[in-house]
Amino acid sequence: MIESLIDKGEASAIALALESDNSLLIIDDRKGRKFTRQLSLSIIGTIGIIVDAKLTGIIPSVKPVLAKIKTTNFRITEALELLIIQKAGE
């Protein structure tokens, strides 16, 4: 049932998160995030991790990371990119 909505890797990650207390699932796929929210699991995406890394001082800026991400098949709109930069305080 789960695998018809999402891929096997996401299904495995969700199953593991369900078995663990206070887990934080890293997931970017829109269908997977929607399904995970229905299960009341805590989630974060790649972008959330990048912003958190900037806000906690792990990385100095999100802009170079976003530039690298845009060279991959990861989809990000200009509006989202601007929001990320704003949230990161840049």
PyMOL CGO cylinders between C-alpha atoms (Angstrom):
from pymol import cmd
from pymol.cgo import CYLINDER

trace = [
    CYLINDER, 0.00, 0.00, 0.00, 2.64, 2.54, 1.02, 0.3, 1, 1, 1, 1, 1, 1,
    CYLINDER, 2.64, 2.54, 1.02, 4.89, 1.61, -1.89, 0.3, 1, 1, 1, 1, 1, 1,
    CYLINDER, 4.89, 1.61, -1.89, 2.18, 2.46, -4.42, 0.3, 1, 1, 1, 1, 1, 1,
    CYLINDER, 2.18, 2.46, -4.42, 2.32, 6.07, -3.20, 0.3, 1, 1, 1, 1, 1, 1,
    CYLINDER, 2.32, 6.07, -3.20, 6.05, 6.40, -2.66, 0.3, 1, 1, 1, 1, 1, 1,
    CYLINDER, 6.05, 6.40, -2.66, 9.23, 4.56, -3.62, 0.3, 1, 1, 1, 1, 1, 1,
    CYLINDER, 9.23, 4.56, -3.62, 10.78, 1.69, -1.66, 0.3, 1, 1, 1, 1, 1, 1,
    CYLINDER, 10.78, 1.69, -1.66, 13.51, 3.83, -0.09, 0.3, 1, 1, 1, 1, 1, 1,
    CYLINDER, 13.51, 3.83, -0.09, 11.01, 6.32, 1.29, 0.3, 1, 1, 1, 1, 1, 1,
    CYLINDER, 11.01, 6.32, 1.29, 8.73, 3.51, 2.48, 0.3, 1, 1, 1, 1, 1, 1,
    CYLINDER, 8.73, 3.51, 2.48, 11.66, 1.95, 4.36, 0.3, 1, 1, 1, 1, 1, 1,
    CYLINDER, 11.66, 1.95, 4.36, 12.63, 5.28, 5.93, 0.3, 1, 1, 1, 1, 1, 1,
    CYLINDER, 12.63, 5.28, 5.93, 9.03, 5.91, 7.01, 0.3, 1, 1, 1, 1, 1, 1,
    CYLINDER, 9.03, 5.91, 7.01, 8.74, 2.42, 8.47, 0.3, 1, 1, 1, 1, 1, 1,
    CYLINDER, 8.74, 2.42, 8.47, 11.94, 2.93, 10.47, 0.3, 1, 1, 1, 1, 1, 1,
    CYLINDER, 11.94, 2.93, 10.47, 10.74, 6.34, 11.69, 0.3, 1, 1, 1, 1, 1, 1,
    CYLINDER, 10.74, 6.34, 11.69, 7.48, 4.77, 12.86, 0.3, 1, 1, 1, 1, 1, 1,
    CYLINDER, 7.48, 4.77, 12.86, 9.45, 2.25, 14.91, 0.3, 1, 1, 1, 1, 1, 1,
    CYLINDER, 9.45, 2.25, 14.91, 11.61, 4.90, 16.59, 0.3, 1, 1, 1, 1, 1, 1,
    CYLINDER, 11.61, 4.90, 16.59, 10.56, 7.40, 19.23, 0.3, 1, 1, 1, 1, 1, 1,
    CYLINDER, 10.56, 7.40, 19.23, 11.16, 11.09, 18.50, 0.3, 1, 1, 1, 1, 1, 1,
    CYLINDER, 11.16, 11.09, 18.50, 12.51, 10.48, 15.02, 0.3, 1, 1, 1, 1, 1, 1,
    CYLINDER, 12.51, 10.48, 15.02, 13.04, 13.21, 12.45, 0.3, 1, 1, 1, 1, 1, 1,
    CYLINDER, 13.04, 13.21, 12.45, 12.61, 12.00, 8.90, 0.3, 1, 1, 1, 1, 1, 1,
    CYLINDER, 12.61, 12.00, 8.90, 14.51, 13.73, 6.10, 0.3, 1, 1, 1, 1, 1, 1,
    CYLINDER, 14.51, 13.73, 6.10, 12.28, 13.63, 3.04, 0.3, 1, 1, 1, 1, 1, 1,
    CYLINDER, 12.28, 13.63, 3.04, 11.89, 15.89, 0.01, 0.3, 1, 1, 1, 1, 1, 1,
    CYLINDER, 11.89, 15.89, 0.01, 9.43, 14.08, -2.24, 0.3, 1, 1, 1, 1, 1, 1,
    CYLINDER, 9.43, 14.08, -2.24, 6.04, 15.84, -2.21, 0.3, 1, 1, 1, 1, 1, 1,
    CYLINDER, 6.04, 15.84, -2.21, 3.99, 12.61, -2.10, 0.3, 1, 1, 1, 1, 1, 1,
    CYLINDER, 3.99, 12.61, -2.10, 6.21, 11.20, 0.62, 0.3, 1, 1, 1, 1, 1, 1,
    CYLINDER, 6.21, 11.20, 0.62, 5.95, 14.37, 2.73, 0.3, 1, 1, 1, 1, 1, 1,
    CYLINDER, 5.95, 14.37, 2.73, 2.16, 14.40, 2.40, 0.3, 1, 1, 1, 1, 1, 1,
    CYLINDER, 2.16, 14.40, 2.40, 1.91, 10.76, 3.43, 0.3, 1, 1, 1, 1, 1, 1,
    CYLINDER, 1.91, 10.76, 3.43, 4.35, 11.26, 6.31, 0.3, 1, 1, 1, 1, 1, 1,
    CYLINDER, 4.35, 11.26, 6.31, 2.35, 14.21, 7.67, 0.3, 1, 1, 1, 1, 1, 1,
    CYLINDER, 2.35, 14.21, 7.67, -0.73, 11.97, 7.75, 0.3, 1, 1, 1, 1, 1, 1,
    CYLINDER, -0.73, 11.97, 7.75, 1.23, 9.66, 10.05, 0.3, 1, 1, 1, 1, 1, 1,
    CYLINDER, 1.23, 9.66, 10.05, 2.13, 12.61, 12.32, 0.3, 1, 1, 1, 1, 1, 1,
    CYLINDER, 2.13, 12.61, 12.32, 5.86, 12.04, 11.92, 0.3, 1, 1, 1, 1, 1, 1,
    CYLINDER, 5.86, 12.04, 11.92, 8.32, 14.90, 12.27, 0.3, 1, 1, 1, 1, 1, 1,
    CYLINDER, 8.32, 14.90, 12.27, 9.92, 15.75, 8.95, 0.3, 1, 1, 1, 1, 1, 1,
    CYLINDER, 9.92, 15.75, 8.95, 12.51, 18.08, 7.51, 0.3, 1, 1, 1, 1, 1, 1,
    CYLINDER, 12.51, 18.08, 7.51, 13.73, 18.46, 3.96, 0.3, 1, 1, 1, 1, 1, 1,
    CYLINDER, 13.73, 18.46, 3.96, 17.09, 19.17, 2.41, 0.3, 1, 1, 1, 1, 1, 1,
    CYLINDER, 17.09, 19.17, 2.41, 16.33, 22.89, 2.30, 0.3, 1, 1, 1, 1, 1, 1,
    CYLINDER, 16.33, 22.89, 2.30, 15.36, 22.90, 5.99, 0.3, 1, 1, 1, 1, 1, 1,
    CYLINDER, 15.36, 22.90, 5.99, 18.66, 21.26, 6.86, 0.3, 1, 1, 1, 1, 1, 1,
    CYLINDER, 18.66, 21.26, 6.86, 20.58, 23.85, 4.85, 0.3, 1, 1, 1, 1, 1, 1,
    CYLINDER, 20.58, 23.85, 4.85, 18.78, 26.76, 6.54, 0.3, 1, 1, 1, 1, 1, 1,
    CYLINDER, 18.78, 26.76, 6.54, 19.31, 25.19, 9.98, 0.3, 1, 1, 1, 1, 1, 1,
    CYLINDER, 19.31, 25.19, 9.98, 23.00, 24.69, 9.17, 0.3, 1, 1, 1, 1, 1, 1,
    CYLINDER, 23.00, 24.69, 9.17, 23.32, 28.39, 8.35, 0.3, 1, 1, 1, 1, 1, 1,
    CYLINDER, 23.32, 28.39, 8.35, 21.39, 29.54, 11.42, 0.3, 1, 1, 1, 1, 1, 1,
    CYLINDER, 21.39, 29.54, 11.42, 23.50, 27.39, 13.74, 0.3, 1, 1, 1, 1, 1, 1,
    CYLINDER, 23.50, 27.39, 13.74, 26.79, 28.48, 12.17, 0.3, 1, 1, 1, 1, 1, 1,
    CYLINDER, 26.79, 28.48, 12.17, 27.70, 25.18, 10.53, 0.3, 1, 1, 1, 1, 1, 1,
    CYLINDER, 27.70, 25.18, 10.53, 27.87, 26.85, 7.12, 0.3, 1, 1, 1, 1, 1, 1,
    CYLINDER, 27.87, 26.85, 7.12, 28.57, 30.54, 6.50, 0.3, 1, 1, 1, 1, 1, 1,
    CYLINDER, 28.57, 30.54, 6.50, 26.05, 31.02, 3.68, 0.3, 1, 1, 1, 1, 1, 1,
    CYLINDER, 26.05, 31.02, 3.68, 23.21, 29.18, 1.95, 0.3, 1, 1, 1, 1, 1, 1,
    CYLINDER, 23.21, 29.18, 1.95, 23.85, 30.81, -1.42, 0.3, 1, 1, 1, 1, 1, 1,
    CYLINDER, 23.85, 30.81, -1.42, 26.80, 28.60, -2.51, 0.3, 1, 1, 1, 1, 1, 1,
    CYLINDER, 26.80, 28.60, -2.51, 24.92, 25.49, -1.40, 0.3, 1, 1, 1, 1, 1, 1,
    CYLINDER, 24.92, 25.49, -1.40, 21.84, 26.54, -3.36, 0.3, 1, 1, 1, 1, 1, 1,
    CYLINDER, 21.84, 26.54, -3.36, 24.01, 27.20, -6.42, 0.3, 1, 1, 1, 1, 1, 1,
    CYLINDER, 24.01, 27.20, -6.42, 25.37, 23.63, -6.22, 0.3, 1, 1, 1, 1, 1, 1,
    CYLINDER, 25.37, 23.63, -6.22, 21.90, 22.17, -5.70, 0.3, 1, 1, 1, 1, 1, 1,
    CYLINDER, 21.90, 22.17, -5.70, 20.65, 23.94, -8.82, 0.3, 1, 1, 1, 1, 1, 1,
    CYLINDER, 20.65, 23.94, -8.82, 23.23, 22.03, -10.89, 0.3, 1, 1, 1, 1, 1, 1,
    CYLINDER, 23.23, 22.03, -10.89, 21.53, 18.75, -9.94, 0.3, 1, 1, 1, 1, 1, 1,
    CYLINDER, 21.53, 18.75, -9.94, 18.05, 17.40, -10.66, 0.3, 1, 1, 1, 1, 1, 1,
    CYLINDER, 18.05, 17.40, -10.66, 16.75, 18.87, -7.39, 0.3, 1, 1, 1, 1, 1, 1,
    CYLINDER, 16.75, 18.87, -7.39, 13.91, 21.24, -8.24, 0.3, 1, 1, 1, 1, 1, 1,
    CYLINDER, 13.91, 21.24, -8.24, 13.76, 24.65, -6.63, 0.3, 1, 1, 1, 1, 1, 1,
    CYLINDER, 13.76, 24.65, -6.63, 11.77, 27.68, -7.77, 0.3, 1, 1, 1, 1, 1, 1,
    CYLINDER, 11.77, 27.68, -7.77, 13.10, 31.21, -7.73, 0.3, 1, 1, 1, 1, 1, 1,
    CYLINDER, 13.10, 31.21, -7.73, 10.43, 32.16, -5.19, 0.3, 1, 1, 1, 1, 1, 1,
    CYLINDER, 10.43, 32.16, -5.19, 11.54, 29.34, -2.87, 0.3, 1, 1, 1, 1, 1, 1,
    CYLINDER, 11.54, 29.34, -2.87, 15.18, 30.29, -3.32, 0.3, 1, 1, 1, 1, 1, 1,
    CYLINDER, 15.18, 30.29, -3.32, 14.41, 33.88, -2.28, 0.3, 1, 1, 1, 1, 1, 1,
    CYLINDER, 14.41, 33.88, -2.28, 12.45, 32.62, 0.75, 0.3, 1, 1, 1, 1, 1, 1,
    CYLINDER, 12.45, 32.62, 0.75, 15.36, 30.38, 1.77, 0.3, 1, 1, 1, 1, 1, 1,
    CYLINDER, 15.36, 30.38, 1.77, 17.83, 33.25, 1.52, 0.3, 1, 1, 1, 1, 1, 1,
    CYLINDER, 17.83, 33.25, 1.52, 15.50, 35.44, 3.58, 0.3, 1, 1, 1, 1, 1, 1,
    CYLINDER, 15.50, 35.44, 3.58, 15.00, 32.77, 6.26, 0.3, 1, 1, 1, 1, 1, 1,
    CYLINDER, 15.00, 32.77, 6.26, 18.75, 32.31, 6.43, 0.3, 1, 1, 1, 1, 1, 1,
    CYLINDER, 18.75, 32.31, 6.43, 19.19, 36.03, 7.04, 0.3, 1, 1, 1, 1, 1, 1,
    CYLINDER, 19.19, 36.03, 7.04, 21.21, 36.71, 3.91, 0.3, 1, 1, 1, 1, 1, 1,
]
cmd.load_cgo(trace, "trace")
